[in-house]
Amino acid sequence: METLEPILAAHPFLQGLDSRHLKVIAECAAKVNFNAGEFLLKEQEEAGRFYLINAGQVAVEIFRARGGPSTILTVGEGEALGWLWFEKPYHWHFDARAVHLTRALALDVKALMQRCEQDHELGYALMKRYAHMLAVQFRVMILQLVDFYGK
């Protein structure tokens, strides 16, 4: 049986994480693929998964009444998607769809949160990575929005 631990360990979001924590996260993970145009998540749906992108590209979109869907951020290989699952109400506030064939690891949010509650050291390690990811994606999103509105 194939273990996901080496794939998790190689992903930038989890690099350097203790092997015992990788083992726990692997219990919450599954390989997933999305074809071009396929949604990974949709606005208002329950935030049940957190994605670690291994290959491909995902467009994060908001819907504008006059302009339809607009890409506000792109996420690619080595990045993570799904930063709104850490706090209630655990629903997405945007859509995300594969631009190209995208391969990822999907982490079950409820299972992962339960394990973080049981092991606060794991929760802290993930929270530090999560906070860093938010800060980086916020800066990138600002630049993309400036570009978007500057056209």
N, C-alpha and C positions, 0 to 999 in steps of 0.2 A: 504494500500500500504506500502510495506517494504521500510524503509529508509536505506541508506548506511552509514549514519553518525556514528552510533556506531561501525561499522566495520572499518571505516576510523580512528576513534578516537583510536581504539585499536591497529592499526598497528604502529610498532616502528618508521617508517618514519614520521608519523604525530602526534605521541603522544605529548600532551601538546599544540597542536594548538588551537587557539581560536575557540569556537563553531560556530561563524558566518562565519569563514573561512572554517570550515569543511562543513558547509551547502553549500557554494559556490562550493567547490571541489566535493561534492556529485552530484551536477548537471552535472559534467563532467565525472562521473564514471559509470562503468557497471561491473557486475560480469562476469567472463569468466573462462572457464575450458579448459585445454589442456591435451590430452592423451599422454602417453609415445611415444616419437618420433615425436610428432607434433611440428612444428615451431611456435614460438611466433613472431619472426621477422627474416628477411633475409637480408643479405648484399645488399646494393644498393636500398632497398625499402625505401619509404618515412617513416620517423619516426613519425607516427601518434598517437602512444600510448606509455604511460609510465605505467609500471606494478608494482603493490604492491603485492608481493607474500604472500599468506595466508597459503598455504600448498603445499608440493611437492618440486621439485628441477628442476632447469633449468641449462643446460650446455651452456655456451657462447663459441662459436667456431670461429676459423679462418680457412680458407682453405689454405693448403700448397700444392703446385703443385706436390711435390713428395710424400707427405704423406696423402693427403686428409684432411678431417676435423680434427682439433685438439682442444680439450677443453683447454681454457686458464683461465677459471673462472667458478665457480659454484655459483649459487644464490639459496637460499632456503627460508624457512618460515621466515617471519619477515623482509625480505630484499626487495629492490627495483631493478628494471631492466629497463634500457633504459636511460642511462645518457647522451646520445649525442643529445637529442632533444632540448636543450636549446639554441643552436647556429646554424645558417644556415651552411650548406644547408639542414639540417633536414633529412638526410638519414643515415641509419644504416651502420656501417663499420664492421659488424660481423653478424654471425647467432646466434640464440638462440633457443634451442629446449628443450622440456620437457623431463626429464629423467624418471620421474614417473608421474602419474596423478597429475596435478598441478592446483590449484585453486588460482585465483588472482582477483584483481580489476584492470581494465584497465581504465586509465585516458586519455581522449581525449586531445591531446597536443594542438591543435589549440584553442579549447574552453578554456582550462586552461590558455594559454598564454594571450588570450583576457581578461580574468578576472584579471590576474596579471597586465596587462596594466591599467585596470580600477581601481584597488585597489593595490597601490604600497606597502601597508603594508602587504598584502597577498603575493605579489611577493617577498618581502624581507624575509618574514618568510620561504617561499619555497626555496629561493636561499640559505639561511643559511643551511637548511637541505640537499639541493642538494650538496653544497660544502663539507659538512661533509661526505656524502655518497661517493662522488668521492674520497676523501682522503682515506677512509677506503678501498674502492674497489681497489684503486691503490696499496695500501700496500699488500692486499691479492693477487692481480694479480702478483706482483713482486715475492712473495714467490712461487706461483704456477709455474711461468715461470722458476725460479731457479730450482725447482724440475723437471720440464719438460726437461730442457736442461742438468740437472745434471745426468740424467739416462744413 
